[in-house]
Amino acid sequence: MANTTQSKKRARQSETRFAINKARRSRIRTFLRKVEEAIASGDESAAKAALHNAQPELARGVSKGVLHKNTVARKMSRLAKRVKAVEAPAS
């Protein structure tokens, strides 16, 4: 339990930061889920649009310190590859 004024303030700040980061992670997961669903449906235009919308959210997660840079780079790369695979058979 926090005793000093400083430690009490840090505890409050920690709770606030946790709530904000949790909301950010949830938002990012939602965008990723939309891309996954578009890929699964086989709709190339929806998949492209979903990926286009998800990329800035992932980048924002990196800049805010919620996700690691390389993790996001890997996710973007793999998603882009899968979206491109959805396009290829249709062409």
C-alpha positions in Angstrom: 0.0 0.0 0.0 1.3 3.5 -0.9 2.2 5.6 2.1 4.0 8.7 0.9 2.3 11.4 -1.1 4.6 10.7 -4.0 3.9 7.0 -4.1 0.1 7.7 -3.8 0.3 9.9 -6.8 2.4 7.4 -8.8 -0.3 4.7 -8.0 -3.0 7.0 -9.4 -1.0 7.8 -12.5 -0.3 4.1 -13.0 -4.0 3.2 -12.8 -4.8 6.0 -15.3 -2.1 4.9 -17.7 -3.2 1.3 -17.4 -6.7 2.2 -18.4 -5.6 4.3 -21.3 -3.2 1.6 -22.6 -5.9 -1.1 -22.2 -8.3 0.9 -24.3 -5.6 1.4 -26.9 -4.7 -2.3 -27.1 -8.4 -3.1 -27.4 -8.8 -0.6 -30.2 -5.8 -2.0 -32.1 -7.1 -5.6 -31.7 -10.5 -4.5 -33.1 -8.8 -3.1 -36.2 -6.7 -6.3 -36.6 -9.9 -8.4 -36.2 -11.5 -6.4 -39.0 -8.6 -7.2 -41.3 -8.7 -10.9 -40.4 -12.5 -11.0 -41.1 -12.1 -9.3 -44.4 -9.3 -11.7 -45.4 -11.4 -14.7 -44.3 -14.4 -13.4 -46.4 -12.2 -13.2 -49.5 -13.3 -9.7 -50.3 -10.1 -8.0 -51.6 -11.4 -4.4 -51.5 -12.6 -4.8 -47.9 -9.3 -6.4 -46.9 -7.3 -3.6 -48.5 -9.5 -1.0 -46.8 -9.3 -2.7 -43.4 -5.5 -3.0 -43.7 -5.3 0.7 -44.7 -7.2 1.7 -41.6 -5.3 -0.6 -39.3 -1.8 0.5 -40.2 -2.1 4.0 -38.6 -3.6 2.5 -35.5 -0.7 0.0 -35.2 1.8 2.9 -35.7 0.1 4.9 -33.1 0.4 2.0 -30.7 4.2 2.1 -31.2 4.5 5.8 -30.8 2.5 5.7 -27.5 4.6 2.8 -26.2 1.8 0.2 -26.1 3.4 -2.1 -28.6 7.0 -2.8 -29.6 8.2 -1.4 -32.9 9.3 -4.8 -34.3 6.1 -6.5 -33.2 4.0 -4.0 -35.2 6.4 -4.2 -38.2 6.0 -8.0 -38.2 2.2 -7.8 -37.9 1.9 -5.3 -40.7 4.1 -7.3 -42.9 2.3 -10.5 -42.4 -1.1 -8.9 -42.8 0.0 -7.1 -46.0 1.2 -10.5 -47.4 -2.1 -12.2 -46.6 -4.1 -9.3 -48.2 -2.0 -9.6 -51.3 -2.6 -13.3 -51.4 -6.4 -12.7 -51.3 -5.9 -10.4 -54.4 -3.8 -12.8 -56.4 -6.2 -15.7 -57.0 -9.0 -13.3 -58.1 -6.7 -11.6 -60.7 
